[in-house]
Amino acid sequence: MAAQGQYEELARQLSAVGAVKREMGRILPPDCPPASAGVLTLLGRYGEMRMSKLAELLAIDMSVTSRHVTHAAERGWIDRQPDPQDRRSRLLRLTPAGRELLDELSERYTQALARYLEDWSDADVSLLNELLGRLRSSFGDCRPRAHQHDTLTRTPAV
């Protein structure tokens, strides 16, 4: 098990990841905020789904999800069709324009990472991928649930 100081340093490093995410967000087109990119990414990864499933995957409230979906739909990136199994619900899916934008976003992200990490070895990039995958796996499904309570004592990351 790692020493307490190592966990404290990890907390600081993880808080700095926010700066990396903000920088990566700057490569998005002006009319595609990070939330819209997230909606497109999930629809691209999981395919057609109901708004409730999207909200669950985003781990945000339905009203917030609805705003993100409206933004993307108004730009023609996603389509909302009645669910044949429940006409009150809508199924969300990428449009061809949404797929094209998602491909462009993927290319932009890949190019930016290649530029920022150009002095890293292939082994270092592979190790980072492996360790981030293990970190995610250790946390499991981090989406909030109504019956869960935060029992951790939080130490601010400096």
trRosetta pair geometry for C-beta under 8 A, 3 or more apart (Angstrom, degrees):
i j d omega theta_ij theta_ji phi_ij phi_ji
2 6 4.0 -103 173 80 117 140
2 7 6.0 136 101 -47 120 82
2 10 7.9 60 121 -21 161 135
3 6 4.9 102 59 0 73 102
3 7 7.6 -143 99 -1 42 84
4 7 5.8 -58 -156 36 37 109
4 8 6.4 38 149 -21 69 105
5 8 5.4 -51 -147 35 36 114
5 9 6.4 35 154 -17 66 103
6 9 5.8 -52 -148 37 32 110
6 10 6.3 37 150 -21 64 105
7 10 5.4 -50 -146 36 35 116
7 11 6.5 42 152 -24 64 100
8 11 5.6 -49 -152 30 33 114
8 12 6.8 32 149 -16 62 102
8 155 6.9 -68 -115 120 83 148
9 12 5.6 -52 -153 36 37 112
9 13 6.3 36 151 -19 68 105
10 13 5.6 -54 -145 38 33 111
10 14 6.2 33 156 -19 67 106
11 14 5.9 -54 -145 37 28 110
11 15 6.6 29 155 -20 62 104
11 155 6.2 6 -180 86 175 104
11 157 4.2 -147 147 -97 88 99
12 15 5.9 -56 -151 33 30 109
12 16 6.7 30 151 -20 63 105
12 157 5.0 172 -90 -168 40 90
12 158 5.8 -31 -106 65 105 58
13 16 5.6 -56 -155 33 35 113
13 17 7.2 52 144 -36 62 90
14 17 5.4 -30 -161 3 43 119
14 157 6.5 -109 68 -116 85 161
15 18 6.2 -27 178 3 50 113
15 157 3.4 171 -31 107 137 138
15 158 7.7 107 54 25 155 11
16 19 5.6 -35 -173 22 62 113
16 20 7.2 63 135 -15 71 97
17 20 5.2 -49 -157 35 49 116
17 21 6.3 51 145 -21 73 101
18 21 5.6 -52 -148 37 34 112
18 22 6.3 35 153 -20 66 103
19 22 5.6 -50 -146 35 33 112
19 23 6.4 34 153 -19 64 105
20 23 5.8 -55 -150 37 31 111
20 24 6.4 29 152 -17 65 106
21 24 5.7 -55 -146 39 32 110
21 25 6.3 39 151 -26 64 104
21 34 7.9 57 167 -128 97 151
22 25 5.4 -51 -151 31 33 118
22 26 7.1 43 149 -30 61 96
23 26 5.7 -44 -161 16 37 116
24 27 6.1 -47 -169 19 45 111
24 109 6.5 39 -163 -124 111 87
24 112 6.3 141 -123 112 75 150
25 28 5.8 -32 -170 1 52 117
25 33 7.9 10 -165 -166 110 58
25 34 4.7 -42 -122 -65 113 117
27 108 4.8 166 147 161 120 118
27 109 7.0 156 86 -79 142 52
27 112 5.1 -96 -61 -62 161 146
28 32 4.9 -128 174 92 108 96
28 33 6.9 103 114 -129 152 16
28 34 6.5 -151 -25 -70 159 58
28 37 5.8 -101 -114 -51 132 137
28 105 6.9 12 -116 -122 80 103
28 108 7.5 139 -88 106 40 154
29 32 4.5 62 61 19 91 110
29 101 7.7 -82 15 -147 137 107
29 104 7.9 28 -33 117 119 133
31 75 6.3 148 144 -110 124 142
32 36 5.0 -123 -155 85 66 129
32 37 5.7 84 158 -58 105 88
32 75 7.9 -165 -82 118 81 173
32 101 6.7 177 -93 -178 150 130
32 105 7.3 -122 136 -83 152 121
33 36 5.3 98 56 8 68 100
33 37 7.3 -128 105 -3 37 90
33 71 7.5 -26 31 151 108 158
34 37 5.4 -55 -147 38 37 114
34 38 6.3 42 153 -24 68 102
35 38 5.5 -51 -153 32 33 115
35 39 6.7 36 149 -20 64 100
35 68 4.7 -116 147 -113 113 120
35 71 7.7 70 95 54 110 149
36 39 5.5 -48 -151 32 37 113
36 40 6.4 34 152 -15 66 104
36 68 6.1 -170 -82 -163 57 87
36 71 5.5 -101 -85 107 115 121
36 72 5.1 158 -144 -74 97 96
36 75 7.9 34 -156 31 146 143
36 77 7.3 81 -179 61 111 160
37 40 5.8 -55 -148 39 32 111
37 41 6.1 37 152 -24 65 107
37 105 5.6 165 -136 -146 108 154
38 41 5.6 -52 -144 34 30 114
38 42 6.4 26 159 -15 64 105
38 58 6.3 95 138 -116 127 102
38 68 7.5 -39 69 -169 101 148
39 42 6.2 -59 -151 37 27 106
39 43 6.4 21 155 -12 64 109
39 54 6.8 33 -134 -168 83 128
39 58 7.4 -9 -84 -77 69 132
39 65 8.0 134 -100 -154 111 75
39 68 5.1 170 -52 144 135 117
39 69 6.4 179 -144 -84 148 60
39 72 5.3 -126 94 -35 143 154
39 78 7.0 -74 139 -38 118 147
40 43 5.9 -60 -146 42 30 107
40 44 6.0 32 155 -21 66 110
40 72 6.6 -179 -59 -132 89 138
40 77 6.1 -59 -91 162 114 129
40 78 7.3 -142 -94 -57 72 106
40 94 6.7 79 -146 -104 76 109
40 98 5.7 -159 -126 -172 105 97
40 101 6.4 -83 -142 97 160 108
40 102 4.7 -160 156 -83 117 102
40 105 7.1 112 93 19 139 153
41 44 5.7 -58 -148 38 27 112
41 45 6.2 21 156 -16 65 110
41 102 6.8 158 -82 -137 50 108
41 105 7.7 -100 -69 102 93 143
42 45 5.7 -56 -141 39 31 108
42 46 5.8 -13 174 18 69 112
42 49 7.9 -64 138 34 103 142
42 54 6.2 127 109 -133 142 81
42 57 5.2 129 -145 119 141 143
42 58 6.9 -87 -34 -61 160 83
43 46 6.8 -69 -123 57 22 80
43 47 7.0 19 -173 -159 56 7
43 48 7.5 37 -153 -86 89 30
43 49 7.1 -140 -110 24 72 100
43 54 7.5 -2 -65 -105 86 117
43 78 6.4 -174 -54 -110 175 118
43 92 6.1 -96 -104 125 125 103
43 93 6.4 152 -168 -142 120 33
43 94 4.9 147 125 -46 123 91
43 98 7.2 -18 90 149 139 139
44 94 6.1 53 -75 -47 70 149
44 99 7.1 132 -105 -117 102 67
44 102 4.8 157 -69 -171 146 159
46 49 5.9 15 113 -38 119 133
46 53 7.9 -144 126 142 149 124
46 57 7.1 -129 -3 -93 156 161
47 93 7.2 -9 179 -121 60 92
48 91 5.1 19 180 173 109 113
48 92 6.7 168 -149 78 60 46
48 93 4.2 -21 -97 -83 88 105
49 53 4.2 -103 174 79 121 134
49 54 5.7 144 99 -50 120 83
49 57 7.9 51 113 -6 166 136
49 91 6.9 161 86 -151 10 73
49 92 6.0 -23 67 53 63 93
50 53 4.9 98 59 5 78 100
50 54 7.2 -141 100 -3 43 88
50 83 6.5 0 -92 -73 102 141
50 89 5.3 -24 -130 177 118 128
50 90 7.0 124 -137 76 67 50
50 91 6.2 -54 -80 -101 57 56
50 92 7.2 113 -136 7 12 90
51 54 5.5 -56 -150 38 36 114
51 55 6.2 39 153 -22 68 104
51 62 6.7 73 138 -147 110 92
51 65 6.0 136 -175 123 90 126
51 66 6.7 33 -163 -83 138 74
51 69 6.4 -55 -117 -43 103 164
51 89 7.4 -152 20 -159 93 87
51 90 6.2 47 -26 64 108 96
51 92 6.4 101 -72 -27 64 123
52 55 5.7 -50 -148 34 31 113
52 56 6.5 34 151 -20 62 104
52 62 6.9 -18 -103 -103 64 113
52 89 7.7 -55 -1 -135 109 122
53 56 5.5 -53 -151 35 33 114
53 57 6.4 30 153 -16 66 106
54 57 5.8 -56 -147 39 32 109
54 58 6.1 23 156 -10 66 110
54 65 5.6 138 106 -163 102 131
54 69 7.1 92 104 -72 158 119
54 92 6.2 7 -44 42 143 148
55 58 5.9 -61 -143 46 28 106
55 60 6.1 -107 -154 74 72 66
55 61 6.9 -45 -158 140 120 15
55 62 4.9 -28 -99 -90 161 59
55 64 7.8 118 -128 66 97 83
55 65 4.0 -95 -89 -32 87 158
56 59 7.2 21 179 -75 32 47
56 143 6.6 49 -180 -177 67 160
57 143 7.8 -85 -124 -85 20 143
58 64 8.0 -147 118 103 137 108
58 65 5.9 155 48 -97 145 103
58 68 7.6 163 -122 46 167 160
59 142 7.5 -21 -90 102 160 77
59 143 4.2 -147 -96 -128 108 86
59 144 6.1 108 -163 14 103 81
60 64 4.6 -85 153 83 121 131
60 65 5.7 152 88 -54 103 85
61 64 4.7 89 63 9 86 103
61 65 6.9 -151 97 -6 44 88
62 65 5.4 -55 -144 39 33 114
62 66 6.1 41 154 -27 66 103
63 66 5.5 -47 -149 30 31 117
63 67 6.9 35 151 -20 61 99
64 67 5.8 -49 -155 30 36 112
64 68 6.7 33 149 -15 65 104
65 68 5.7 -57 -152 38 35 110
65 69 6.1 33 152 -19 69 108
66 69 5.7 -55 -143 39 30 111
66 70 6.2 35 155 -22 65 105
67 70 5.7 -52 -147 34 29 113
67 71 6.5 34 153 -22 62 104
68 71 5.7 -52 -152 32 32 114
68 72 6.5 24 154 -12 64 107
69 72 5.9 -59 -148 42 32 107
69 73 5.9 30 155 -19 68 111
69 78 6.6 -80 -154 78 75 146
69 80 7.2 79 164 -72 119 123
69 92 6.3 -92 -136 -108 122 140
70 73 5.7 -57 -139 40 28 110
70 74 6.1 33 159 -24 65 106
71 74 6.1 -56 -150 32 24 111
71 75 6.9 9 155 -6 58 110
72 75 6.0 -68 -154 43 32 105
72 77 4.4 -82 -173 67 86 117
72 78 4.6 41 125 10 116 112
72 98 7.0 55 178 -110 109 118
73 76 7.6 50 -177 -70 34 21
73 77 7.2 -96 -76 52 26 72
73 78 5.3 -62 -80 72 69 88
73 79 7.3 115 -126 -100 91 21
73 80 5.9 -13 -111 -14 141 110
75 97 7.8 -147 133 125 78 132
76 95 5.9 -80 165 64 70 156
76 97 4.8 24 122 63 104 153
76 98 7.4 -150 124 -45 57 83
77 94 7.0 -45 163 -141 68 72
77 95 6.1 -169 -178 36 18 102
77 97 5.8 -103 -98 104 50 95
77 98 3.5 102 -175 -93 66 92
77 101 5.7 -46 -120 34 114 145
78 92 5.5 2 175 -169 129 94
78 93 6.6 155 -157 78 80 30
78 94 5.9 -56 -105 -103 71 38
78 95 6.2 -166 -106 -10 15 89
78 98 5.3 78 -63 -82 56 156
79 92 7.3 151 76 -153 48 47
79 93 5.3 -21 57 64 96 84
79 94 7.7 26 12 115 86 10
79 95 5.1 109 -35 -68 99 94
80 90 4.4 4 -173 177 98 136
80 91 7.3 154 -153 72 50 41
80 92 5.8 -18 -98 -96 72 69
81 90 6.5 138 67 -158 28 77
81 91 5.2 -24 66 58 86 94
81 93 7.3 -8 12 16 110 110
82 87 5.1 4 -174 -143 125 65
82 89 7.5 105 -159 80 56 50
82 90 6.3 -58 -99 -106 34 61
82 91 7.5 20 110 10 16 87
83 86 4.8 6 90 57 123 73
83 87 6.8 -146 65 -85 68 23
83 88 7.9 -29 44 59 107 46
83 89 4.1 -1 12 86 135 98
83 90 6.4 -155 -28 -110 87 8
83 91 5.0 119 -87 -39 77 94
84 87 7.7 16 -132 -75 23 70
85 89 7.9 -16 76 53 80 123
86 89 4.5 42 96 16 110 111
94 98 3.8 -145 -157 97 83 125
94 99 5.0 104 142 -57 132 77
94 102 6.7 -40 -132 -13 145 139
95 98 4.6 102 45 4 68 103
95 99 7.2 -128 95 -4 38 85
96 99 5.6 -50 -146 35 34 113
96 100 6.3 37 152 -21 65 105
97 100 5.6 -51 -148 36 32 114
97 101 6.4 32 153 -17 64 104
98 101 5.7 -53 -146 38 32 109
98 102 6.2 34 153 -20 65 106
99 102 5.6 -54 -147 37 30 113
99 103 6.4 33 152 -20 63 104
100 103 5.8 -53 -151 35 30 112
100 104 6.5 31 149 -18 63 105
101 104 5.4 -53 -149 37 35 113
101 105 6.2 37 152 -21 68 103
102 105 5.6 -49 -145 35 32 112
102 106 6.4 36 153 -21 63 104
103 106 5.7 -52 -149 34 31 114
103 107 6.5 31 152 -18 63 105
104 107 5.7 -56 -151 37 32 112
104 108 6.3 33 152 -20 66 105
105 108 5.6 -53 -146 36 32 112
105 109 6.2 32 155 -18 66 106
106 109 5.9 -54 -147 37 29 110
106 110 6.2 28 155 -18 64 109
107 110 5.8 -56 -144 38 29 111
107 111 6.2 27 158 -16 64 109
108 111 5.9 -58 -146 39 27 108
108 112 6.2 26 157 -19 64 109
109 112 5.8 -57 -146 37 28 110
109 113 6.3 25 157 -16 65 107
110 113 6.0 -56 -147 38 28 108
110 114 6.3 29 154 -19 63 108
111 114 5.6 -55 -147 37 31 113
111 115 6.3 31 154 -20 65 106
112 115 5.6 -56 -149 36 31 111
112 116 6.2 22 158 -12 67 109
113 116 5.9 -57 -139 43 30 104
113 117 5.7 -5 170 13 68 117
114 117 6.6 -72 -130 56 19 88
114 118 6.4 54 159 -77 59 80
115 118 6.0 -18 -153 -35 26 112
117 120 4.3 -31 -179 17 90 127
117 124 8.0 -162 -172 102 112 113
117 125 6.1 100 151 -90 144 109
120 124 4.3 -123 -172 84 97 130
120 125 5.3 111 122 -52 128 87
120 128 7.9 -19 -172 -10 151 135
121 124 4.6 103 53 1 78 99
121 125 7.2 -145 94 -1 44 83
122 125 5.8 -56 -150 39 34 109
122 126 6.2 35 152 -19 67 108
123 126 5.6 -55 -147 39 31 112
123 127 6.2 33 154 -21 65 106
124 127 5.6 -53 -146 36 30 112
124 128 6.4 33 154 -20 64 103
125 128 5.7 -50 -148 34 32 112
125 129 6.5 34 152 -18 63 104
126 129 5.7 -54 -150 36 32 113
126 130 6.3 32 152 -19 65 107
127 130 5.6 -54 -147 37 32 112
127 131 6.1 25 158 -15 67 108
128 131 6.0 -59 -142 41 28 105
128 132 6.1 25 160 -16 65 109
129 132 6.1 -58 -142 39 25 106
129 133 6.2 28 156 -20 62 110
130 133 5.8 -59 -152 36 27 113
130 134 6.5 25 152 -17 64 106
131 134 5.5 -51 -147 36 35 111
131 135 6.3 40 152 -23 65 102
132 135 5.4 -48 -146 33 35 115
132 136 6.5 36 154 -17 64 102
133 136 5.9 -53 -149 37 30 110
133 137 6.2 31 153 -18 63 110
134 137 5.5 -57 -146 40 32 114
134 138 6.2 38 154 -26 66 103
135 138 5.7 -53 -150 30 29 113
135 139 6.8 19 155 -11 62 106
136 139 6.0 -65 -155 39 32 105
137 140 7.2 31 -179 -71 37 47
139 142 5.1 -3 148 -63 116 114
144 148 6.5 -143 -158 60 61 123
145 148 4.5 87 60 -4 90 107
